[in-house]
Amino acid sequence: MAEQDGGKSGLDREQALGWLERDEKMLAKITAIFMKNMPQQMARLREAMNGDDAALVEQIAHSIKGASGMVGASGMKQESAKIETAAGAKNLDLCRSCFRNLEIEYARVMSSLKERA
């Protein structure tokens, strides 16, 4: 279940802690890395789509999917999985459509993480 905010944060802390065997310190470290690296990853994904590089889009989307899962950002994980699949099928139009949803989820997650920092 997502946090007790009606899912507005885009985060599921309990899910993230479950992956990390309830290690709060590890979650804090992973979250800090996520916050530092994700802006660059999102920019790289956008650039790869603009360059029509389906293989690179697939690779970056896969990375975002994994990182999102580790911090409990399930909406980001779902949208990046859609992009990864679409890129594998060389459907960059669908990637671009899904990217808009990913950006929305990303903004929610980053806003919530910044509030906690």
PAMI-567222 format. One record per atom (N, C-alpha, C, O, CB): x, y, z; residue in three letters. Coordinates in steps of 0.05 Angstrom, whole numbers, padded with zeros to 5 digits, always signed. Atoms other than C-alpha are relative to their C-alpha. Glycine has a CB too. Example, Ala and Ser with C-alpha at 12.3 -4.5 7.8 and 13.67 -1.06 7.14 Angstrom:
2
+00018-00024+00000Ala
+00246-00090+00156Ala
+00018+00024+00000Ala
+00039+00024+00013Ala
-00020+00001+00025Ala
-00016-00024-00001Ser
+00273-00021+00143Ser
-00015+00022+00014Ser
-00005+00044+00018Ser
+00009+00009-00029Ser
//
This chain:
117
+00017-00024+00000Met
+00000+00000+00000Met
+00018+00025+00000Met
+00038+00026+00015Met
-00019+00000+00025Met
-00015-00025+00001Ala
+00026+00069-00017Ala
-00003+00014+00026Ala
-00022+00009+00042Ala
-00009+00018-00024Ala
+00002-00015-00025Glu
+00039+00117+00039Glu
-00028+00009+00006Glu
-00045+00008-00011Glu
+00019+00024-00002Glu
+00027-00009-00008Gln
-00020+00143+00077Gln
-00005+00028-00009Gln
-00013+00045+00007Gln
-00003-00002+00031Gln
+00005-00026+00012Asp
-00026+00203+00031Asp
-00017-00003-00024Asp
-00019+00015-00041Asp
+00026+00015-00007Asp
+00017+00005+00024Gly
-00073+00172-00019Gly
+00016-00005-00025Gly
+00006-00004-00047Gly
-00019+00023-00004Gly
-00017+00005+00023Gly
-00013+00156-00064Gly
+00010+00026-00013Gly
+00022+00025-00034Gly
-00015-00016-00020Gly
-00008-00025+00012Lys
+00000+00230-00076Lys
+00030+00003-00003Lys
+00039+00017-00021Lys
-00011+00023+00017Lys
-00029-00002+00000Ser
+00074+00222-00062Ser
+00012-00016-00023Ser
+00034-00011-00032Ser
+00012-00008+00026Ser
-00011+00018+00020Gly
+00082+00168-00114Gly
+00019-00021+00011Gly
+00032-00036-00003Gly
+00014+00015-00022Gly
-00020+00017-00013Leu
+00123+00129-00063Leu
-00015-00021+00018Leu
-00036-00016+00029Leu
+00019+00016+00017Leu
+00010+00021-00018Asp
+00111+00064-00025Asp
+00024-00008+00017Asp
+00039-00026+00010Asp
-00012-00025-00016Asp
-00023+00004-00018Arg
+00161+00066+00032Arg
+00002-00029+00010Arg
+00023-00040+00012Arg
-00001+00019+00024Arg
+00001+00027-00010Glu
+00139-00001+00059Glu
+00011-00020-00021Glu
+00025-00039-00014Glu
-00028-00008+00009Glu
-00010+00018+00021Gln
+00152-00035-00008Gln
+00031+00003-00002Gln
+00045-00017-00004Gln
-00013+00008-00027Gln
-00029-00005+00001Ala
+00222-00003-00011Ala
+00014-00014+00023Ala
+00034-00027+00019Ala
+00006+00030-00001Ala
-00013+00013-00023Leu
+00238-00026+00059Leu
-00002-00030-00001Leu
+00017-00044+00008Leu
-00014+00010+00026Leu
+00003+00029+00004Gly
+00213-00095+00042Gly
+00023-00011-00017Gly
+00034-00033-00012Gly
-00027-00007-00012Gly
-00022+00008+00017Trp
+00264-00100-00014Trp
+00027+00000+00014Trp
+00045-00015+00008Trp
+00001+00018-00025Trp
-00026-00005-00013Leu
+00319-00077+00033Leu
+00000-00013+00028Leu
+00017-00005+00045Leu
+00005+00029+00003Leu
+00001+00014-00026Glu
+00301-00123+00092Glu
-00002+00020+00023Glu
+00011+00016+00044Glu
+00025-00018+00003Glu
+00007-00020-00020Arg
+00276-00062+00131Arg
+00025+00016+00009Arg
+00025+00026+00032Arg
-00012-00014+00024Arg
-00024-00015-00007Asp
+00345-00028+00130Asp
-00004+00029-00007Asp
-00001+00038-00030Asp
+00025-00012-00016Asp
+00006-00029+00004Glu
+00328+00046+00140Glu
+00024+00015-00010Glu
+00021+00033-00027Glu
-00009+00012+00027Glu
-00024-00014+00009Lys
+00400+00068+00131Lys
+00006-00005-00029Lys
+00013+00014-00044Lys
+00024-00009+00017Lys
-00005+00007+00028Met
+00406+00032+00065Met
-00020+00015-00018Met
-00013+00025-00039Met
-00002-00030-00005Met
+00021-00015+00015Leu
+00340+00063+00041Leu
+00008+00030-00002Leu
+00005+00042-00023Leu
-00027-00003+00013Leu
-00009-00028+00000Ala
+00367+00132+00060Ala
+00022+00004-00020Ala
+00022+00024-00035Ala
+00009+00009+00028Ala
-00023-00002+00019Lys
+00431+00120+00020Lys
-00010-00003-00029Lys
-00002+00012-00046Lys
+00021-00022+00006Lys
+00010+00005+00027Ile
+00394+00093-00041Ile
-00017+00024-00009Ile
-00016+00032-00032Ile
-00017-00026-00001Ile
+00017-00024+00007Thr
+00344+00151-00038Thr
+00018+00024-00007Thr
+00011+00038-00026Thr
-00018+00007+00023Thr
-00018-00022+00006Ala
+00401+00201-00037Ala
+00013-00003-00028Ala
+00015+00016-00043Ala
+00023+00002+00022Ala
-00011+00006+00027Ile
+00433+00168-00098Ile
-00021+00004-00021Ile
-00015+00016-00042Ile
+00011-00029-00001Ile
+00022-00004+00019Phe
+00366+00167-00133Phe
-00005+00029-00005Phe
-00007+00038-00028Phe
-00026-00013+00011Phe
+00005-00029+00003Met
+00355+00241-00120Met
+00023+00014-00015Met
+00018+00033-00030Met
-00003+00013+00027Met
-00023-00011+00014Lys
+00425+00257-00145Lys
+00001-00007-00030Lys
+00006+00010-00047Lys
+00026-00008+00014Lys
-00003+00010+00027Asn
+00424+00214-00208Asn
-00024+00001-00018Asn
-00021+00002-00042Asn
+00009-00028+00002Asn
+00024+00002+00016Met
+00352+00213-00231Met
-00004+00024-00019Met
-00013+00019-00042Met
-00024-00003+00017Met
+00003-00022+00020Pro
+00351+00283-00262Pro
+00017-00005-00025Pro
+00008+00001-00048Pro
+00009+00027+00013Pro
-00017+00006+00023Gln
+00409+00262-00307Gln
-00011-00023-00016Gln
-00010-00022-00041Gln
+00029-00006+00009Gln
+00011+00023+00014Gln
+00376+00196-00324Gln
-00024+00008-00017Gln
-00027+00000-00040Gln
-00008-00022+00020Gln
+00024-00010+00015Met
+00311+00231-00344Met
+00009+00016-00024Met
-00003+00013-00046Met
-00018+00017+00019Met
-00010-00016+00022Ala
+00350+00280-00387Ala
+00012-00018-00022Ala
+00008-00014-00046Ala
+00021+00020+00009Ala
-00012+00019+00019Arg
+00389+00223-00420Arg
-00022-00015-00015Arg
-00019-00020-00039Arg
+00018-00020+00014Arg
+00022+00014+00013Leu
+00324+00186-00434Leu
-00013+00018-00021Leu
-00019+00009-00043Leu
-00021-00009+00021Leu
+00012-00019+00019Arg
+00294+00248-00467Arg
+00018+00003-00024Arg
+00008+00003-00047Arg
-00005+00027+00014Arg
-00019-00003+00022Glu
+00357+00257-00509Glu
+00000-00024-00018Glu
+00001-00022-00043Glu
+00028+00006+00011Glu
+00000+00024+00016Ala
+00357+00185-00531Ala
-00025-00003-00017Ala
-00024-00011-00040Ala
+00002-00025+00018Ala
+00025+00001+00016Met
+00284+00190-00553Met
+00001+00021-00022Met
-00007+00015-00045Met
-00025+00005+00018Met
-00003-00021+00020Asn
+00298+00255-00589Asn
+00019-00009-00023Asn
+00016+00000-00046Asn
+00010+00026+00012Asn
-00019+00010+00019Gly
+00356+00220-00624Gly
-00009-00026-00014Gly
+00006-00038-00029Gly
+00026-00005+00013Gly
+00011+00024+00012Asp
+00311+00161-00644Asp
+00018-00025+00005Asp
+00020-00042-00013Asp
-00005+00004-00029Asp
-00018+00023-00007Asp
+00359+00112-00609Asp
-00015-00019+00018Asp
-00014-00018+00042Asp
+00026+00011+00014Asp
+00017+00019-00014Ala
+00312+00056-00589Ala
+00016-00017+00020Ala
+00007-00023+00042Ala
-00015-00018-00019Ala
-00016+00017-00017Ala
+00368+00013-00560Ala
+00008+00015+00025Ala
+00008+00004+00047Ala
+00025-00010-00015Ala
-00008-00015-00023Leu
+00392+00068-00515Leu
-00024+00007+00018Leu
-00022+00007+00042Leu
+00014+00026-00008Leu
+00025-00005-00015Val
+00321+00086-00495Val
-00007-00024+00017Val
-00013-00022+00041Val
-00024+00007-00019Val
+00006+00025-00014Glu
+00310+00013-00475Glu
+00019-00003+00024Glu
+00010-00010+00046Glu
+00002-00024-00019Glu
-00020+00003-00021Gln
+00374+00012-00434Gln
-00005+00020+00023Gln
-00005+00012+00046Gln
+00028+00004-00011Gln
+00004-00020-00020Ile
+00361+00077-00397Ile
-00027-00004+00015Ile
-00028-00002+00039Ile
+00000+00029-00012Ile
+00025+00005-00013Ala
+00288+00060-00384Ala
+00002-00024+00020Ala
-00010-00023+00041Ala
-00022-00007-00021Ala
-00004+00023-00018His
+00310-00006-00354His
+00014+00009+00026His
+00007+00000+00048His
+00018-00022-00014His
-00014-00011-00023Ser
+00358+00031-00308Ser
-00019+00016+00018Ser
-00018+00013+00043Ser
+00023+00017-00008Ser
+00020-00015-00016Ile
+00303+00079-00286Ile
-00020-00018+00014Ile
-00027-00013+00036Ile
-00015+00021-00019Ile
+00019+00020-00012Lys
+00256+00021-00274Lys
+00011-00012+00025Lys
-00002-00014+00045Lys
-00007-00022-00021Lys
-00013+00012-00023Gly
+00305-00012-00227Gly
+00004+00020+00023Gly
-00003+00013+00046Gly
+00027-00011-00008Gly
-00005-00020-00021Ala
+00323+00051-00189Ala
-00027+00009+00013Ala
-00029+00012+00037Ala
+00014+00025-00012Ala
+00027-00008-00011Ser
+00249+00070-00182Ser
-00011-00021+00018Ser
-00022-00015+00039Ser
-00019+00005-00023Ser
+00010+00022-00017Gly
+00232+00002-00154Gly
+00014+00000+00027Gly
+00002-00006+00047Gly
+00004-00026-00014Gly
-00015+00001-00025Met
+00287+00007-00102Met
-00009+00021+00020Met
-00006+00017+00044Met
+00029+00003-00006Met
+00009-00021-00019Val
+00258+00072-00073Val
-00030-00002+00004Val
-00041+00015+00019Val
+00008+00027-00010Val
+00029+00003-00004Gly
+00186+00048-00078Gly
-00017+00019-00017Gly
-00040+00024-00011Gly
-00007+00005+00028Gly
+00015-00017+00019Ala
+00166+00094-00136Ala
-00013-00017-00021Ala
-00004-00019-00043Ala
+00020+00021-00013Ala
+00013+00020+00017Ser
+00118+00045-00166Ser
-00011+00011-00026Ser
-00011-00002-00047Ser
-00022-00014+00015Ser
+00010-00012+00025Gly
+00086+00093-00216Gly
+00023+00005-00020Gly
+00019+00000-00044Gly
-00014+00027+00007Gly
-00024-00004+00018Met
+00155+00111-00244Met
+00009-00027-00011Met
+00016-00029-00034Met
+00023+00014+00015Met
-00008+00026+00008Lys
+00172+00038-00246Lys
-00018-00011-00022Lys
-00008-00021-00042Lys
+00000-00020+00024Lys
+00019+00010+00021Gln
+00109+00021-00286Gln
+00004+00015-00026Gln
+00004+00003-00047Gln
-00028+00004+00010Gln
-00003-00015+00024Glu
+00118+00078-00335Glu
+00027-00006-00014Glu
+00027-00007-00039Glu
-00002+00030+00006Glu
-00026+00006+00013Ser
+00192+00063-00347Ser
+00000-00028-00012Ser
+00013-00033-00032Ser
+00023+00003+00021Ser
+00003+00027+00012Ala
+00174-00010-00358Ala
-00015+00001-00027Ala
-00007-00013-00045Ala
-00015-00019+00020Ala
+00014-00003+00026Lys
+00125+00011-00412Lys
+00019+00011-00021Lys
+00018+00003-00044Lys
-00025+00019+00004Lys
-00019-00011+00019Ile
+00179+00053-00444Ile
+00021-00021-00009Ile
+00027-00023-00033Ile
+00015+00025+00012Ile
-00020+00021+00007Glu
+00229-00004-00441Glu
-00012-00020-00020Glu
+00001-00027-00039Glu
+00008-00015+00026Glu
+00013+00019+00018Thr
+00180-00051-00474Thr
-00005+00012-00028Thr
+00000-00001-00048Thr
-00027-00010+00012Thr
+00005-00014+00026Ala
+00160-00001-00528Ala
+00026+00004-00015Ala
+00027+00001-00040Ala
-00014+00027+00005Ala
-00026-00004+00014Ala
+00233+00014-00543Ala
+00010-00026-00011Ala
+00022-00027-00033Ala
+00021+00012+00020Ala
-00008+00026+00010Gly
+00247-00060-00549Gly
-00014-00007-00026Gly
-00004-00022-00043Gly
-00006-00022+00021Gly
+00016+00004+00024Ala
+00192-00061-00602Ala
+00006+00022-00021Ala
-00007+00023-00042Ala
-00030-00002+00006Ala
-00007-00022+00017Lys
+00224+00001-00634Lys
-00023+00019-00005Lys
-00025+00032-00026Lys
+00010-00010-00027Lys
+00023-00018+00002Asn
+00160+00041-00622Asn
+00006+00025+00016Asn
-00003+00028+00039Asn
-00027-00014+00011Asn
-00008-00024-00015Leu
+00189+00108-00603Leu
-00023+00020+00004Leu
-00022+00036+00022Leu
+00022+00014-00016Leu
+00024-00017-00005Asp
+00122+00144-00611Asp
-00013-00008+00026Asp
-00021+00010+00041Asp
-00020-00003-00024Asp
+00012+00009-00025Leu
+00094+00101-00555Leu
+00019+00007+00023Leu
+00009+00015+00045Leu
-00005-00030+00000Leu
-00019-00009-00021Cys
+00158+00115-00515Cys
-00004+00029+00008Cys
-00005+00035+00032Cys
+00029-00004-00009Cys
+00004-00028-00006Arg
+00147+00189-00521Arg
-00026+00005+00015Arg
-00027+00022+00033Arg
+00000+00016-00027Arg
+00026-00002-00014Ser
+00074+00182-00500Ser
+00003-00008+00029Ser
-00007+00006+00047Ser
-00021-00016-00014Ser
-00004+00009-00027Cys
+00094+00142-00439Cys
+00018+00018+00016Cys
+00015+00020+00040Cys
+00011-00029+00000Cys
-00019-00017-00014Phe
+00150+00190-00423Phe
-00015+00024+00013Phe
-00007+00033+00035Phe
+00021+00011-00020Phe
+00015-00022-00012Arg
+00099+00245-00410Arg
-00012-00009+00027Arg
-00011+00006+00047Arg
-00024+00009-00018Arg
+00010+00010-00025Asn
+00068+00201-00356Asn
+00023-00005+00020Asn
+00019+00000+00044Asn
-00015-00027-00005Asn
-00024+00003-00017Leu
+00137+00184-00329Leu
+00008+00026+00012Leu
+00015+00027+00036Leu
+00023-00012-00016Leu
-00007-00027-00010Glu
+00152+00258-00322Glu
-00019+00009+00023Glu
-00010+00021+00042Glu
-00001+00021-00022Glu
+00020-00006-00021Ile
+00088+00267-00281Ile
+00007-00015+00026Ile
+00008-00003+00047Ile
-00029-00006-00009Ile
-00006+00016-00023Glu
+00106+00210-00235Glu
+00027+00009+00013Glu
+00029+00011+00037Glu
+00002-00030-00008Glu
-00026-00009-00009Tyr
+00178+00234-00230Tyr
-00003+00026+00016Tyr
+00009+00028+00038Tyr
+00019+00005-00024Tyr
+00005-00025-00015Ala
+00155+00304-00208Ala
-00012-00005+00027Ala
-00004+00007+00047Ala
-00017+00019-00017Ala
+00013+00007-00026Arg
+00111+00274-00154Arg
+00020-00012+00019Arg
+00021-00004+00042Arg
-00023-00019-00005Arg
-00020+00014-00017Val
+00166+00230-00128Val
+00021+00019+00010Val
+00027+00019+00034Val
+00013-00024-00015Val
-00022-00018-00008Met
+00220+00282-00128Met
-00010+00022+00020Met
+00004+00029+00039Met
+00012+00014-00024Met
+00012-00019-00018Ser
+00174+00333-00094Ser
-00002-00012+00028Ser
+00004+00001+00048Ser
-00027+00010-00011Ser
+00004+00013-00026Ser
+00158+00284-00039Ser
+00027-00005+00013Ser
+00030-00001+00038Ser
-00015-00027-00004Ser
-00026+00006-00012Leu
+00231+00264-00029Leu
+00013+00026+00010Leu
+00026+00026+00030Leu
+00018-00014-00021Leu
-00012-00025-00008Lys
+00253+00337-00026Lys
-00013+00010+00026Lys
+00000+00023+00043Lys
-00003+00021-00022Lys
+00014-00008-00024Glu
+00200+00351+00027Glu
+00011-00014+00025Glu
+00011-00003+00047Glu
-00030-00004-00002Glu
-00010+00016-00022Arg
+00229+00296+00070Arg
+00029+00006+00007Arg
+00038+00000+00029Arg
-00003-00030-00006Arg
-00029-00004-00004Ala
+00302+00316+00061Ala
+00006+00021+00021Ala
+00029+00027+00027Ala
+00013+00008-00026Ala
//
